[in-house]
Amino acid sequence: MFTNGAPALKTIALTVVTSLFIVNLGKAQIVRLYPLTDYEASLRAYHTAKVKAACVEFEARTKMKWWYYLPNIGFQFGLPSVTAGTSQLITIDQTKQQNRVKLAAIITQGLLDYQTELHQLRSMYAAAQIERDAVDELNTSWNTENKIFEIAKEAHQKQEINPVDYYQALLKLQKEYSASKARYQQYTFRVIELAKFARHQFPTERLQEIDSLFVEKKTTLVKTR
């Protein structure tokens, strides 16, 4: 039997510190890795809204006013005449065709951007899964080390082991905790970045001032018609 040279107060303090290690590690994983389909759906919704907004903006900007289609009014042989020039019709048709091509290009580019980010998202998710597996392994290792330490602590309290062996067990547990905590933090950061990239749980709050401005503009347009 070994003489326990450590004061009882110090032993109690070490027990409290160890308990805090366990509690803190249990709280370290504060983020959830959702199924890949959830992130893909969020990314798809974001890019769909983005492409729709670009199409609406382009169509509004390139929409030809009604007076472009009016025929030319003039005089011929001293009498009023109404003619629709061939060149004018050709220009209108060419403009429409160019706009259709540009609109198709906007949609194609939007699809390419989505596919590119979708590929990146899947790679990020695979990396997050690897991190999660590593965290699970560390958690198993931590539980084992904690059980070993509990045995050493009990033996230390009963003065059945050398105090040096007890403190070595405590030191090993602390190192295991530090490694586990660092890995948990790395995993947490990776999941947060994944959610950010996928625009997961993207905010839906609106700016009330902007909404009011749109209502005022619509009301003004109705009154002026």
Secondary structure, 3 states (H helix, E strand, C coil): CCCCCCCHHHHHHHHHHHHHHHHHHHHHCCCCCCCHHHHHHHHHHHHHHHHHHHHHHHHHHHCCCHHHHCCEEEEECCEEEEECCHHHHHHHHHHHHHHHHHHHHHHHHHHHHHHHHHHHHHHHHHHHHHHHHHHHHHHHHHHHHHHHHHHHHHHHHCCCCCHHHHHHHHHHHHHHHHHHHHHHHHHHHHHHHHHHHHCCCCCCCCCHHHHHHHHHHHHHHHHHC
